[in-house]
Amino acid sequence: MATEYATSGEYIKHHLQNLTYGQLPAGYERTDHHGHVETLNAPTWTVAHNGQEAKDMGFWAVNLDSLGFSIVLGALFLFFFRMAAKKATVGVPTGLQNFVEWIVEFIDDAVRGSFSHKNPLVAPLALTIFIWVFLMNFMDLIPVDWLPWVATLAGVPYLKVVPSTDPNVTFALSLSIFFLVLYYSVKMKGAGGFFSELAFQPFPKWLFPVNLLLEGVGLIAKPISLALRLFGNMYAGEMIFILIALMFGGGWVLAIFGGALQWAWAVFHILIITLQAFIFMTLTIVYLDMAHSEHH
């Protein structure tokens, strides 16, 4: 598929472009894939033809591919785990039941090791985060040209299949965790206790402006680092797969070498996608444990 593009840059840009839906203002001039220029007579909700249009759509634009794959993968997670729960037996378990029980025990051990309080939300939340993020990351192991090529046949111009390579998705996850951290910080310590935790440590109380600045930056850095860590690692992995795919258009020698590289990177990437899901889950548990703890 790389040979269908005039340059390697066009191929890379195409594979890194989301299928974006948003509003373009009246008077906007847009060029279709055949070079025809169209001027919009009224504000129009439409799918972006290129990266510039996606940028011009502004804040309220939606990446349909990231949103769609995230929902589908979340639904698959719920479907299979629900099916395992409904068919669970105390006799000889099925392979699916064994797998689900192993995952649940693994998550339970992780929560017990990092969360020292009682909260019935934490374990289900940790399970959801680990499986959902893992499934989103796992999409990176599908060859980069397969699904975009099928989408092109259906008239869809762009398709990014790895939701965790979209910062909108990773920030949505991290901000959800951040709001939970703020909620439990206030609930467990009170508004005054939470403020004093930010303002009166680690330095003496009369240096509360400095404390507030340092602790405030540290608090805000949590969701940012959580989101960017996942996004950065997955985006880099996707970029490597795209660069390897370019080798298949350079002759049979490069194609064979690229195939070997793709297999080796995919095997190594299995560790990365699992590790990133585990890190996201573990940091969530740790942040919630800190929100429940009193600091003196």
DRENDO-1510 file (C-alpha; in Angstrom, 1 decimal, always signed):
<recs>
REC; n; res; u; v; w
REC; 1; MET; +0.0; +0.0; +0.0 .
REC; 2; ALA; +3.0; +2.3; +0.5 .
REC; 3; THR; +3.6; +2.3; -3.2 .
REC; 4; GLU; +0.2; +4.1; -3.8 .
REC; 5; TYR; +1.7; +7.3; -2.4 .
REC; 6; ALA; +4.0; +9.7; -4.3 .
REC; 7; THR; +6.3; +10.1; -1.3 .
REC; 8; SER; +7.1; +8.4; +2.0 .
REC; 9; GLY; +6.0; +11.6; +3.7 .
REC; 10; GLU; +2.5; +11.4; +2.2 .
REC; 11; TYR; +2.2; +7.8; +3.3 .
REC; 12; ILE; +3.2; +8.6; +6.9 .
REC; 13; LYS; +0.9; +11.6; +7.1 .
REC; 14; HIS; -2.0; +9.6; +5.8 .
REC; 15; HIS; -1.5; +6.9; +8.4 .
REC; 16; LEU; -1.1; +9.4; +11.2 .
REC; 17; GLN; -4.3; +11.3; +10.3 .
REC; 18; ASN; -7.5; +10.6; +12.3 .
REC; 19; LEU; -10.9; +10.5; +10.7 .
REC; 20; THR; -12.1; +13.8; +12.1 .
REC; 21; TYR; -15.7; +15.1; +12.2 .
REC; 22; GLY; -16.4; +18.7; +13.0 .
REC; 23; GLN; -17.8; +22.0; +11.8 .
REC; 24; LEU; -16.2; +24.3; +9.2 .
REC; 25; PRO; -17.3; +27.9; +9.1 .
REC; 26; ALA; -19.2; +29.7; +6.3 .
REC; 27; GLY; -17.0; +30.9; +3.5 .
REC; 28; TYR; -14.4; +28.1; +4.1 .
REC; 29; GLU; -12.7; +27.0; +1.0 .
REC; 30; ARG; -12.0; +23.3; +0.9 .
REC; 31; THR; -10.3; +21.1; -1.8 .
REC; 32; ASP; -11.5; +17.6; -2.4 .
REC; 33; HIS; -9.3; +14.7; -3.4 .
REC; 34; HIS; -9.7; +15.5; -7.1 .
REC; 35; GLY; -8.5; +19.1; -6.7 .
REC; 36; HIS; -11.9; +20.7; -6.9 .
REC; 37; VAL; -12.4; +23.8; -4.7 .
REC; 38; GLU; -15.6; +24.3; -2.9 .
REC; 39; THR; -16.7; +27.3; -0.9 .
REC; 40; LEU; -19.1; +26.6; +2.0 .
REC; 41; ASN; -22.2; +28.8; +2.0 .
REC; 42; ALA; -23.0; +28.0; +5.7 .
REC; 43; PRO; -21.4; +26.5; +8.7 .
REC; 44; THR; -21.1; +22.8; +7.9 .
REC; 45; TRP; -20.6; +19.7; +9.9 .
REC; 46; THR; -18.5; +17.3; +7.9 .
REC; 47; VAL; -15.6; +14.9; +7.8 .
REC; 48; ALA; -12.2; +16.5; +7.3 .
REC; 49; HIS; -10.5; +15.9; +3.9 .
REC; 50; ASN; -7.0; +16.6; +5.3 .
REC; 51; GLY; -5.0; +17.5; +8.4 .
REC; 52; GLN; -5.5; +21.3; +7.9 .
REC; 53; GLU; -9.3; +20.9; +7.8 .
REC; 54; ALA; -9.2; +18.8; +11.0 .
REC; 55; LYS; -7.1; +21.6; +12.6 .
REC; 56; ASP; -9.5; +24.3; +11.4 .
REC; 57; MET; -12.5; +22.5; +12.9 .
REC; 58; GLY; -11.3; +23.5; +16.4 .
REC; 59; PHE; -11.9; +22.1; +19.8 .
REC; 60; TRP; -15.3; +20.5; +19.3 .
REC; 61; ALA; -14.1; +18.2; +16.5 .
REC; 62; VAL; -14.4; +14.5; +17.2 .
REC; 63; ASN; -12.0; +11.8; +16.0 .
REC; 64; LEU; -14.5; +9.2; +14.9 .
REC; 65; ASP; -12.0; +6.4; +14.5 .
REC; 66; SER; -10.5; +6.8; +18.0 .
REC; 67; LEU; -14.0; +7.1; +19.6 .
REC; 68; GLY; -15.4; +4.2; +17.6 .
REC; 69; PHE; -12.6; +1.7; +18.3 .
REC; 70; SER; -12.6; +2.7; +22.0 .
REC; 71; ILE; -16.3; +1.9; +22.3 .
REC; 72; VAL; -16.1; -1.3; +20.4 .
REC; 73; LEU; -13.1; -2.6; +22.4 .
REC; 74; GLY; -14.8; -1.6; +25.7 .
REC; 75; ALA; -18.0; -3.5; +24.6 .
REC; 76; LEU; -15.9; -6.6; +23.7 .
REC; 77; PHE; -14.3; -6.5; +27.1 .
REC; 78; LEU; -17.7; -6.3; +28.8 .
REC; 79; PHE; -19.2; -9.0; +26.6 .
REC; 80; PHE; -16.5; -11.6; +27.2 .
REC; 81; PHE; -16.2; -11.0; +30.9 .
REC; 82; ARG; -19.9; -11.1; +31.3 .
REC; 83; MET; -20.1; -14.3; +29.3 .
REC; 84; ALA; -17.4; -15.8; +31.5 .
REC; 85; ALA; -19.3; -14.8; +34.7 .
REC; 86; LYS; -22.6; -16.2; +33.5 .
REC; 87; LYS; -21.1; -19.5; +32.5 .
REC; 88; ALA; -18.8; -19.8; +35.6 .
REC; 89; THR; -18.9; -23.2; +37.3 .
REC; 90; VAL; -17.3; -24.8; +40.3 .
REC; 91; GLY; -16.6; -27.9; +38.3 .
REC; 92; VAL; -14.2; -28.1; +35.3 .
REC; 93; PRO; -13.8; -24.5; +34.2 .
REC; 94; THR; -13.6; -23.4; +30.5 .
REC; 95; GLY; -10.5; -21.8; +29.0 .
REC; 96; LEU; -12.3; -18.4; +29.1 .
REC; 97; GLN; -13.2; -18.8; +32.8 .
REC; 98; ASN; -9.6; -19.8; +33.6 .
REC; 99; PHE; -8.3; -16.7; +31.8 .
REC; 100; VAL; -10.8; -14.3; +33.4 .
REC; 101; GLU; -10.1; -15.8; +36.9 .
REC; 102; TRP; -6.4; -15.4; +36.3 .
REC; 103; ILE; -6.8; -11.7; +35.3 .
REC; 104; VAL; -9.1; -11.0; +38.3 .
REC; 105; GLU; -6.6; -12.6; +40.7 .
REC; 106; PHE; -3.8; -10.6; +39.1 .
REC; 107; ILE; -5.6; -7.3; +39.5 .
REC; 108; ASP; -6.7; -8.2; +43.0 .
REC; 109; ASP; -3.1; -8.8; +44.0 .
REC; 110; ALA; -2.0; -5.6; +42.4 .
REC; 111; VAL; -4.7; -3.6; +44.3 .
REC; 112; ARG; -3.9; -5.3; +47.6 .
REC; 113; GLY; -0.2; -4.5; +47.2 .
REC; 114; SER; -0.7; -0.8; +46.4 .
REC; 115; PHE; -4.0; +0.3; +48.0 .
REC; 116; SER; -4.1; +0.3; +51.8 .
REC; 117; HIS; -7.7; +1.4; +52.3 .
REC; 118; LYS; -11.2; +0.1; +51.7 .
REC; 119; ASN; -13.0; +1.2; +48.6 .
REC; 120; PRO; -15.1; -1.1; +46.5 .
REC; 121; LEU; -14.6; +1.1; +43.4 .
REC; 122; VAL; -10.8; +0.6; +43.1 .
REC; 123; ALA; -10.5; -3.0; +42.1 .
REC; 124; PRO; -13.2; -2.9; +39.3 .
REC; 125; LEU; -11.7; +0.4; +38.1 .
REC; 126; ALA; -8.2; -1.2; +38.0 .
REC; 127; LEU; -9.6; -4.2; +36.1 .
REC; 128; THR; -11.4; -1.9; +33.6 .
REC; 129; ILE; -8.4; +0.3; +33.0 .
REC; 130; PHE; -5.9; -2.6; +32.5 .
REC; 131; ILE; -8.1; -4.6; +30.1 .
REC; 132; TRP; -9.4; -1.6; +28.2 .
REC; 133; VAL; -6.0; +0.1; +27.8 .
REC; 134; PHE; -4.4; -3.2; +26.8 .
REC; 135; LEU; -7.0; -3.8; +24.1 .
REC; 136; MET; -6.5; -0.3; +22.7 .
REC; 137; ASN; -2.8; -0.9; +22.7 .
REC; 138; PHE; -3.2; -4.3; +21.2 .
REC; 139; MET; -4.6; -2.8; +18.0 .
REC; 140; ASP; -1.1; -1.6; +17.2 .
REC; 141; LEU; -0.2; -5.3; +16.4 .
REC; 142; ILE; -2.6; -5.3; +13.5 .
REC; 143; PRO; -0.6; -4.6; +10.3 .
REC; 144; VAL; -0.8; -0.9; +9.6 .
REC; 145; ASP; -2.2; -1.2; +6.1 .
REC; 146; TRP; -5.0; -3.7; +6.6 .
REC; 147; LEU; -7.8; -1.8; +8.2 .
REC; 148; PRO; -7.0; +1.5; +6.5 .
REC; 149; TRP; -7.1; -0.3; +3.1 .
REC; 150; VAL; -10.5; -1.8; +3.9 .
REC; 151; ALA; -11.7; +1.6; +5.0 .
REC; 152; THR; -10.5; +3.1; +1.7 .
REC; 153; LEU; -12.6; +0.6; -0.2 .
REC; 154; ALA; -15.6; +1.7; +1.8 .
REC; 155; GLY; -14.9; +5.4; +0.9 .
REC; 156; VAL; -13.4; +6.3; +4.3 .
REC; 157; PRO; -10.4; +8.5; +3.7 .
REC; 158; TYR; -8.5; +8.1; +7.0 .
REC; 159; LEU; -8.5; +5.5; +9.7 .
REC; 160; LYS; -6.3; +5.3; +12.8 .
REC; 161; VAL; -7.0; +2.0; +14.6 .
REC; 162; VAL; -5.0; +2.5; +17.8 .
REC; 163; PRO; -7.0; +4.7; +20.1 .
REC; 164; SER; -4.1; +5.1; +22.6 .
REC; 165; THR; -2.1; +6.9; +20.0 .
REC; 166; ASP; -4.6; +9.7; +20.1 .
REC; 167; PRO; -3.9; +12.2; +22.9 .
REC; 168; ASN; -7.6; +13.0; +23.2 .
REC; 169; VAL; -8.2; +9.4; +24.4 .
REC; 170; THR; -5.2; +9.2; +26.8 .
REC; 171; PHE; -6.1; +12.6; +28.3 .
REC; 172; ALA; -9.8; +11.6; +28.6 .
REC; 173; LEU; -8.6; +8.6; +30.6 .
REC; 174; SER; -6.1; +10.5; +32.8 .
REC; 175; LEU; -8.5; +13.4; +33.5 .
REC; 176; SER; -11.2; +10.9; +34.6 .
REC; 177; ILE; -8.7; +9.5; +37.1 .
REC; 178; PHE; -7.7; +13.0; +38.1 .
REC; 179; PHE; -11.3; +13.9; +39.0 .
REC; 180; LEU; -11.6; +10.8; +41.0 .
REC; 181; VAL; -8.4; +11.7; +42.9 .
REC; 182; LEU; -9.8; +15.2; +43.6 .
REC; 183; TYR; -13.2; +13.8; +44.7 .
REC; 184; TYR; -11.7; +11.3; +47.2 .
REC; 185; SER; -9.1; +13.8; +48.4 .
REC; 186; VAL; -11.9; +16.1; +49.5 .
REC; 187; LYS; -14.3; +13.3; +50.6 .
REC; 188; MET; -11.7; +11.6; +52.9 .
REC; 189; LYS; -9.9; +14.7; +54.2 .
REC; 190; GLY; -12.4; +17.5; +53.8 .
REC; 191; ALA; -11.9; +20.6; +51.7 .
REC; 192; GLY; -9.8; +22.2; +54.5 .
REC; 193; GLY; -7.7; +19.1; +55.0 .
REC; 194; PHE; -7.0; +18.8; +51.3 .
REC; 195; PHE; -6.0; +22.5; +51.1 .
REC; 196; SER; -3.8; +22.2; +54.1 .
REC; 197; GLU; -2.1; +19.2; +52.6 .
REC; 198; LEU; -1.3; +21.3; +49.5 .
REC; 199; ALA; -0.4; +24.5; +51.4 .
REC; 200; PHE; +1.4; +23.5; +54.6 .
REC; 201; GLN; +4.0; +20.9; +53.4 .
REC; 202; PRO; +6.8; +20.1; +52.8 .
REC; 203; PHE; +8.1; +23.5; +54.1 .
REC; 204; PRO; +6.9; +25.4; +57.2 .
REC; 205; LYS; +3.4; +26.9; +57.2 .
REC; 206; TRP; +4.6; +30.5; +56.7 .
REC; 207; LEU; +6.0; +29.4; +53.3 .
REC; 208; PHE; +2.5; +28.3; +52.2 .
REC; 209; PRO; +2.7; +30.1; +48.8 .
REC; 210; VAL; +5.8; +28.1; +47.9 .
REC; 211; ASN; +4.2; +24.9; +49.2 .
REC; 212; LEU; +1.0; +25.6; +47.3 .
REC; 213; LEU; +3.0; +26.2; +44.1 .
REC; 214; LEU; +5.1; +23.1; +44.4 .
REC; 215; GLU; +2.2; +20.8; +45.5 .
REC; 216; GLY; -0.1; +22.3; +42.9 .
REC; 217; VAL; +2.3; +21.7; +40.1 .
REC; 218; GLY; +2.9; +18.1; +41.3 .
REC; 219; LEU; -0.9; +17.6; +41.5 .
REC; 220; ILE; -1.5; +18.9; +37.9 .
REC; 221; ALA; +1.5; +16.9; +36.6 .
REC; 222; LYS; -0.2; +13.6; +37.5 .
REC; 223; PRO; -2.8; +13.5; +34.8 .
REC; 224; ILE; -0.5; +15.1; +32.3 .
REC; 225; SER; +2.3; +12.6; +32.8 .
REC; 226; LEU; -0.2; +9.7; +32.9 .
REC; 227; ALA; -1.7; +10.7; +29.6 .
REC; 228; LEU; +1.6; +11.6; +27.8 .
REC; 229; ARG; +3.4; +8.5; +29.0 .
REC; 230; LEU; +0.8; +6.2; +27.4 .
REC; 231; PHE; +0.4; +8.4; +24.3 .
REC; 232; GLY; +4.2; +8.8; +23.7 .
REC; 233; ASN; +5.0; +5.1; +24.0 .
REC; 234; MET; +2.2; +3.9; +21.7 .
REC; 235; TYR; +2.7; +6.7; +19.2 .
REC; 236; ALA; +6.4; +5.8; +18.9 .
REC; 237; GLY; +5.5; +2.1; +18.4 .
REC; 238; GLU; +3.0; +3.0; +15.7 .
REC; 239; MET; +5.6; +5.2; +14.0 .
REC; 240; ILE; +8.1; +2.3; +13.9 .
REC; 241; PHE; +5.5; +0.0; +12.3 .
REC; 242; ILE; +4.8; +2.6; +9.7 .
REC; 243; LEU; +8.4; +3.1; +8.9 .
REC; 244; ILE; +8.9; -0.7; +8.6 .
REC; 245; ALA; +5.9; -0.8; +6.3 .
REC; 246; LEU; +7.6; +1.6; +3.9 .
REC; 247; MET; +10.3; -1.0; +3.3 .
REC; 248; PHE; +7.8; -3.3; +1.5 .
REC; 249; GLY; +7.7; -0.8; -1.4 .
REC; 250; GLY; +11.5; -0.8; -1.9 .
REC; 251; GLY; +11.9; -4.2; -3.6 .
REC; 252; TRP; +11.9; -7.8; -2.6 .
REC; 253; VAL; +15.2; -7.6; -0.6 .
REC; 254; LEU; +13.9; -4.7; +1.6 .
REC; 255; ALA; +10.5; -6.4; +1.8 .
REC; 256; ILE; +12.1; -9.6; +3.3 .
REC; 257; PHE; +14.2; -7.5; +5.7 .
REC; 258; GLY; +11.1; -5.5; +6.6 .
REC; 259; GLY; +9.1; -8.6; +7.3 .
REC; 260; ALA; +11.7; -9.9; +9.7 .
REC; 261; LEU; +11.9; -6.5; +11.4 .
REC; 262; GLN; +8.1; -6.3; +11.6 .
REC; 263; TRP; +7.9; -9.7; +13.3 .
REC; 264; ALA; +10.8; -8.9; +15.7 .
REC; 265; TRP; +9.2; -5.5; +16.7 .
REC; 266; ALA; +5.8; -7.0; +17.1 .
REC; 267; VAL; +7.1; -9.6; +19.5 .
REC; 268; PHE; +8.9; -6.9; +21.5 .
REC; 269; HIS; +5.9; -4.6; +21.3 .
REC; 270; ILE; +3.7; -7.2; +23.1 .
REC; 271; LEU; +5.8; -6.4; +26.2 .
REC; 272; ILE; +5.4; -2.7; +25.6 .
REC; 273; ILE; +1.6; -2.7; +25.2 .
REC; 274; THR; +1.2; -4.9; +28.3 .
REC; 275; LEU; +3.6; -2.8; +30.4 .
REC; 276; GLN; +1.9; +0.4; +29.5 .
REC; 277; ALA; -1.5; -0.9; +30.5 .
REC; 278; PHE; +0.0; -2.2; +33.8 .
REC; 279; ILE; +1.7; +1.1; +34.5 .
REC; 280; PHE; -1.4; +3.1; +33.8 .
REC; 281; MET; -3.4; +0.8; +36.2 .
REC; 282; THR; -0.7; +0.8; +38.9 .
REC; 283; LEU; -0.4; +4.6; +38.9 .
REC; 284; THR; -4.2; +4.9; +39.1 .
REC; 285; ILE; -4.2; +2.7; +42.2 .
REC; 286; VAL; -1.3; +4.6; +43.8 .
REC; 287; TYR; -2.9; +8.0; +43.1 .
REC; 288; LEU; -6.2; +6.9; +44.7 .
REC; 289; ASP; -4.3; +5.5; +47.7 .
REC; 290; MET; -2.6; +8.9; +48.2 .
REC; 291; ALA; -6.0; +10.5; +47.9 .
REC; 292; HIS; -7.3; +8.4; +50.8 .
REC; 293; SER; -4.2; +8.8; +53.0 .
REC; 294; GLU; -3.7; +11.6; +55.5 .
REC; 295; HIS; -0.3; +13.3; +55.3 .
REC; 296; HIS; +1.2; +14.9; +58.4 .
</recs>
